[in-house]
């Protein structure tokens, strides 16, 4: 009974850290007695930490009219939520539903579940409703195989249960996205690596990073995997994606676009809202959203809804987090990238009318490197996946736009003891006109390509991008300037250094892979 009671404590991890080290006697009965005493201490410490309201929640004294926890379940184990049975409503779309669960058709994933609840209970919503996928809450998110319960380090599911004074919602923001470009910035207190020691926040005051110490926003990064996935899922061509996302905002969110077109969101679609906040929008509005995700098991719109729950739950008058200089800069970067893409389409000439005279000289760098790769790891990836990971890694190390880097060929060579295989990777870096004309930047890039530390950096980053256990050596590069009428080779550089990639294998920690996995995963 003591063990069962202990395991049902939702906030147990906080109490464990408060206990001193335990030293049990060797005799079996004495050891068992000491264990029970320790368990009792843990339970008592956990109970004392709770507020009076939370104690009433777990004892069944709080009715659903005051608090309701809505769980979107497919096949997840919801035993963790048993202590919340008095205020819990489970919508199940899988084959193993509890007797008290409400069955729904398997459409629309969690977005359909949340909107179904709002539409069908609009006039009788609880004072405070917590919406969550049914996976057991835990820190961070690694990938779709190793999972993660989407909590910020230092927070717990209990933090969503109790409405604070003058609070109409609780969204613990873990990410922000520049909507037109889908560039993402990740919060440093959101755990994305099993070995990461993330900064801990106090969730009641940690809706947004303080941007000081360890809890800060990371840099905005290209996430081509997310963009390509949404292009396929939503049936939108790459050239039309930016306009399509703005149209989505206008048609479904129906609010002024935030400053710099940067949207904050909580990964995993977990949040809490008051009845008054929900009632800022009409029932008809939520019905329209529900209709939009009711015909497909895995609709495109559900992924977009995850970006904007804060904005469609009512009509918030202010942004959830302060805007920074990085938010303003990412929009300017997008303008340059679109300019570059347009220039490529029109034959290397910048947008606008062509100027008479000598055509612009563009810099193209052809390069190669030697790689030793674990043959077992390599067998688990397609050629396209490997090429994309390598090109993204090169772009990150050299501080380039990923669109400028293309892996041309991977040639397999000698295989050692059926464990290692030798690859020769050739790739091309095509700089747009505005960068080609910047001599300082081009010289700096060539210097980087000749740096002795380059192989070391590429090994680390490409390992993270691909999950391959590898080492890199003999990086070579040649630069040429190309016009419509001539080609001139100007520089050749070599960086040769063999570096082992480390002992921890297949740990994908780059923000590219993390966000892509998040976008491709989620409970129904």
N, C-alpha and C positions, 0 to 999 in steps of 0.2 A: 504493500500500500504506500509506503514512504517513497519507494522508487518510482511508482506510477505517478504519485503526486508531484515529485520532483520533475519528471520528464514533461509534465503538462504545464510547467511554468514558462510562459511565453518570453519572459525577459531574463531567463536564467543566466545567460552569459555575463550579464553585469554583476550578478551576485558572486559568480565563481571567482572573478578577478579580485574580489574583496577578501577572500579567505587566505589564511596563511597556508604554507605547505603542510600536507597531512603525513603523519608518521604512524602507520598502523602496527600493532603488535603482531608477532608471528603466529600465535595460537589462533586457529580458525574462528572459534566462537567469539573471542575477544576482538578479532579483526572485524567480524561482521557487526558486532555491537558498535565499534568505533565508526564503521561506515554509516550505519543508520543514524548515529549521532551527528555525523557530518552532513548527511542529507537533510536532516531536520534543521540544522543551522542554515543551510542554503535556502530551504523553503521559507524559513522565518525571515532571513535577510531580504529575500525577493519580495515577500509580502509587505515588509516595512517600507520598501522603496516606492511602492505604488501609492498613488493618491487615493483619497477616499472614493472618488468617482470610479477609478479603475478597479478598486476592490469590489465596489458594487456591481460593476460589469461582470466580473468573474463569479460573483455569487448569485447572479441572475436577477438582481434587483433593478437593473436598468431596462426599461421596455424598448422595443424597436421604434416607438414613436420618438424617442430621444436619440438613439444611436442605432444604426443599421450597418452591418458589414456585408457588402455584396461581393461574392466570389464568382469569377468566371472559370468554370471547370471543364476540362475535356477528359483526360485520363489521370490527372494529377492526384496524388495522395493528399487528402485534406485533413488527416488526423491532427496536424499541428493546430488547426483552428477549433478543435473540439471544446476547449474552455470558453469559446465565444459563442457556443450554440444558442444561447438565449437571444443574441442580437444578430446572428448570422443568417444570411439567405444565400443558398448555393444554387446557381443555374448550371445545369450539367448538360453537355452536348456529346458525351462519350457513351461507352457501353457499360461502364461500371458506376452507376449513380447511386448515392445513398437514398434511403427511403424517403427522407424529408427534402430531397433536392427537387427543384423545379426543372423539368426536362424542356429543352429547347431544340429546334432543328439545328443541325451542324452547319451553320452559315455565319459569315461575318466576324468570326473570332471574338475577342473580348469587346471590341467596339459595339458589335451588335448586342451583346449581353448587357452592357452598361446602358445603352440607349433604350433597349427593351424595358429595363427596370424603370427608367425615368418616365417613359411614355405611359406605361401601364400603372404607375403609382404617382403620377404627377400631382394629383390633388391630396395625396396622403403620404408624401415623402417624410422621412424622418427629419428631425431637426438637424442631424449631422449624419451624412452617409459616407462610408469609406468604400471606394471601388478598388478592386485588386484582382489580378490574375491569381489562380489558385495554388501556384507553386509556393512551397514553404519560403517565407522571407529569410534572406541571408544577405551577407555583404556582397555588393558589386555584381559584376557579370563578366565571365571570361569568354565563353563562346557557346554555340548551340549544343555542343557535346558535353562540356563540363559545367555549363549552366551558371547559375548564380541567381539570388533572389532579389537583386536590384535595390538593396538598401544602401544608403550612404554609411560609411564607417562611423560608428558612434550613435546611430539612430536605431530604432526598433519599430516593429509594427505597432506597438502600444502608443507610439507618438502620434499616430494617425487617429487614435480612438477618442481622444479628449479634445474638444474644441476649446481653444484659448479665448480669452476675452477680446472682443472686437475682431475676431478672426472669421472670415467667411469662406476660407479654403486653406488647404495645406498641400502644396506641391513642393517636394524637395527636389530642386532642379539639379540634374546631373549632366545635362548637355545643352548646347545651343547650336543652332544651325542657321547659316545664311541661306534663306529659302531659295533664291534664284539659282544659286550655284551648288547647293547641298554641301558646302564646306561645313565641317563640324569642329567644335571645340569641346573638349571633355573636362569635367571637373576633377581636380587632383585627389579629392577625398572619395572618389568613386573607384572601388577596387576592380581592376581589370586583369590582374595577374595573380595567380595563387601565391606567389612569393612576395607580393607587394605589401608593404606596411603603409597603409593609407592614413592620411590625417583624419583624426576623429573630430566630429562636429557635434554641437548640441542642437538637435534637430528643430527644437521649438524656435530657435533663433537662427537656424542655419538653412533657411530656404534657399539662399544664394551664398556663394563664397564671399568671404570677407576680403578676398584679394590681398591677403597679407599672410605671412608665414607659409604654411604648407597647403592651406585650403584656398586654391586659386583656380582660375580658368586657364586651361592650356591654350596653345596657339591654334588658330584655325588651320585645318588641314584638308587637302583634297581627299575625297572618298570615292574614287571611281567605281568601286564595287557596288556601292549603294546606288549611285546614279544609274549604272547599267542595269542593276536589278529592277529599279523602279521603271526604267524605260521599257523593259520587257513585261513587267507585271502590269503596267498601266497602258501599254501599247502606244507609247509616245516616242517619236524620233528624238534623237539627241539634240538636234538644232531647235526643237520646239519645247524642250523640257522646261526651260526657264519661264516661258510664257504660260505653260500649262500649270506650273506651280502657283503663279500669280493669279491665274484664273480660279484655281482651287480655292485660294484664300478669299477672293472676292465672292465666289458663289456659295461657299460653305461657312466660312468664318464670319464674313459680313461685318468686319470692323476695319478701321484704318490700319494699314500695315505698320508694324512697329518701326522705330527708328533704325535706319540702315538695313531694314528688311531682315533683321536678326530675331529669331524666335527661340525662346527658352522652353525646354520641356524636361519631363521626368521619364527616363528610360524605364520600360517595363509597365507603363500605364497604371501606376498606383497613385491615388490621390484621394483627398477627402474634401467634400463641399457641403455647405449649409443649404437648407431648403430655400432660403431667401436668395442665395446666389444662383441656384438653378432656376428659380422663378423669374430671374431677370430676362429670360427668354421664354417664348410661348411654347406650349405643348406642341403646336403645329410645327414649330421650327425643329424640335427634336424628332418629331415624326418624319420630317423630310430627311434628316440625317439617317434615321433608322432604315427608311425605305432604300436608301442608297447602298446599304451594306447587307441587304436581306436576300440577295439572289445568288451569291457566290460564296463558297466555303472559305475562300482566301482572297478577299477583294483588295484591290489596289488601295482603295480609300481608307481601309483600316490602318495601313502603315502611315498614311498621311495624318490620320486622326491622332496617332500617337504624338506627333509633333505639336498638336494644337489643342489638347484637352483643356489646358489652362484658359484658352481664349474662347472656346465654345461652351464651356460651363459658365453660363451667364455672360455678362458683357463687362469684363473688368476695365476700369477706367485708366489703369496704370500698368506699366510693364512689371513683371514679377521681380526683375533684377535690374540694377542700374546698368546703363550702357557705358561702354569703355571706348577708348581710342581704337582698340583692336576691332570693335564692332564697326566703327566708321571706316576703318582701313579695308576691311574685307570686301565692302561694296566697291571700293575703288579698284581693288585687285580684280574683282569680277569684270569690271569694265575693260581692263587691259586684256584679260583672257579672252573675252568675247571679240575684242579687236584682233587678237592674234588668230583666233579661229576663222574670222572673216577674211583676214589677209591670206590664210592658207587656201581658202576656197577660190579667192580671186587671183591666184597665181603669184602670191608674195607681195602684192601691193596693198598698202594700208587703205582703210575705208575712205571713201570720197573719190574725187576724180584723180586720175593718174597725172603725175607731173611729167613734163617733158624733160628729156636729158638722159643721162646714164641710169640704167636700171639699178636698183639697190643691190648691194652685195650682202648675201646672207651667209652666216657661218654654219657649217655642218661639220660635226666631229664624228669620225668613225673610230670605234674603240673595241677592244677585246680584253678578256681576262680568262685565266685558268681557274677552274674550280674542281675540288675534290668533294664528292657528294656521297652521302650514305645511300647505297643502292636501294635499301628497303624503304627509306623515306621517299625516294624519288618515284618508286613504283606506285605510291598512293596518290600522286598528283598527275593531272593532265598537263600536256605541253603548254596549253594556253594559261593555266593557273601558274605554272612555273615562270613563264615569260612575263606575266603581269606582275608577279611578286618581285622579280628581279628588276624590271623597269621602274616600279614604284620605289624600290630600295635605292637604285642609282639616283633617281630624282631627289629623294629625301637627303641623301648624303651630300649631293652637289648643290642643293638648294635650287632646284629647277622645277618648273611646272611639269607634271607627269606627262602631259600631252606632247612634250618636246622629246621624250625618250622612247625609243622603240627597240626592242630586242629582235634582231634580224634572224639569228640562227643559234641553235645549241647543238654542238657536235659531240657525240659520246665517243670516248676513246677507250683506253686500256682499263680493264676491271680488275681490281686487286682482291684476291681471296674471296670473291663474290660479296664483298662488303663495301668497298669503295669503288666508285666509277669516276673517271676523269671526264670533265666537260670543258669544251672551249666555247665561250659565250661571246658572240659579236653583237654589238649594238650601235645605234646611231643617235646622236644628239643633234636635233635641228633647231637652231635658235631663230626666233622671229626677228624681223627687221629692227625693231626698237632695241633689242638686246644685242644684236649683231653690231650695231653702230656704237655700242658702249664699250670702248676699248678697255677701260678699266675692268669691267665685269668679265669680258672675254679673257683677258690676261689672267685674272684671278681664277677663272674656271680651269684654264690650262695648267696653272700652277697647282691647283688642287688635284688635277688628274695625274700630276707628276709627284705628288706628295708620298713619302714613304709610309705614312699612316693610313693612306686610302684603302689598302687591302684590308686592314684591321677594321675600319669603319664599315666598309661594304659587307664584310663577313657578318658582323653583328646585326646590321639592319636587314640584310637579305634573309638571314636566318629567321628573324622575327616576322618578316613578310610572308615567308613560304612555309615555315615550320621544318625546313630541311636542316639536317646536321651537316655542316660543310666547312670548308676552308677555301680561301681565295688567294691567288698569287698572280704575279706577272700581269699587272694591268697596263695596257698600252693604248695610246690614243694618237690620232693624227687629225689635224684641223685643216679645213679647206674653206676658202671663200668662194661662193658660187653666185654668178649672175646669169642672166638669160643667155649670155654669149660666151662665158669663159669660166674655167675652174682653176684656182691656184692653191696648191698645197703650201702651207706656211709653217707649220709647226708639228713636230712629233715628240711625244713625251712618253716615258715609261716609269711606272711605279711597281717595284717588285718586292713583295713581302708576303711570306706565308704565315698565316695566323690560324690557330685552332679556334673553333667557335665556342668552346665551352662544354660543360658536362650536362647541362640541362637541355634536353632535346624537345623539339616540337612545341615550344612555348611561344604562342603568337601573341605578342604584347603591343604591336603597333596599333595606333588608333584606327588606321584603315581597316584592319581585319576585325577589330573589336566592334566598331560600329556596323560593319557589314553583317557580322554574325547576329548582332542585336536586331537589325532590320529584317533578317531572314528567319527570326525565331519569335515565338510568343505563344501564350496559351490561347486556346479557342474560347 
